[in-house]
Amino acid sequence: MKKVLLFTALAAALTASFANAGEKLVVAATPVPHAEILELIKPTLAKEGVDLQIKVFTDYVQPNVQVGEKRLDANYFQTLPYLNSFNQGKYKDDKSKYLVTVQGVHVEPFGGYSSKYKTLAELPDGATIAIPNEGSNSGRALILLQKAGLIELKDPKNAVATPKDIAKNPHNFKFKELESALLPRVLNEVDLDMINTNYALEAKLNPQKDALLIEGADSPYVNFLVAREDNKNSDAIQKLAKALTSPEVKAFIEKKYSGAVLPAF
């Protein structure tokens, strides 16, 4: 009888353990602020039966590749223009493989930084400006430079513009195109460095204080939770989307990042 009771208790404990573990959901994210926000909501999701596992990346390519290959369930790091550029480049005309947005979460105002100058007016003719080499981020940087009156683009709204799309460059600026993650490393080597806010934060830069120019709160570059067409409506993904747009997350973003990251919900 004791053995039966012991077995029953063990079975109940194992059942409870599996129940508590919940459905595993593996999500890719860049370190700041995406992974930090995901860490915040892990306990909330655990209570709802979702075992959120965060896989941190420092590049913008593999998070999409691995979601597309079903090695990961979703990712949280990118804007819609970047996702569109990736889909069109990776899958070309096979729209059945396109990754899709699930929920917009926050905006990271893109900024330009300098270790040599304190204002844009100080930039000399022929100055070197570092920008991202990914299409959508390149366009984002160039559009911001255009709004500051430093250059003119052939198409002022071209979200994937590159230096080849510059119509007027009156100050003969030189452009150094680098992978986004590498931009903070060249801050001391260039005159102006156009850096994504997540990488600026990792480099201990304060966008609101250190940037010589920065996007406003009306920036259209919202960071999205992204998944596949076949799993975007799954229970676990929808619970994650809800948690990412909760009052708890909004308060966390506003307090922790002090304007460097803005809620988009």
FENLINHU-V87640 format. One line per field, one symbol per residue. burial: b if it has 24 or more other C-alpha atoms within 12 Angstrom, else e. Layout:
# FENLINHU-V87640
burial->???
This chain:
# FENLINHU-V87640
burial->eeeeeeeeeeeeeeeeeeeeebbbbbbbbbbbbbbbbbbbbbebbbebbbbbbbbbbeebbbbbbbbbebebbbbbbbbbbbbbbbbeeeeeeeeebbbbbbbbbbbbbbbbbbbeeeebeebeeebbbbbbbbbbbbbbbbbbbbeeebbbbeebebbbbbbebbeebeeebbbbbbbbbbbbbbbeebbbbbbbbbbbbbeebbbbebbbbbbeeeeebbbbbbbbeeebeeebbbbbbbbbbbeebbebbeeebebbbbbbe
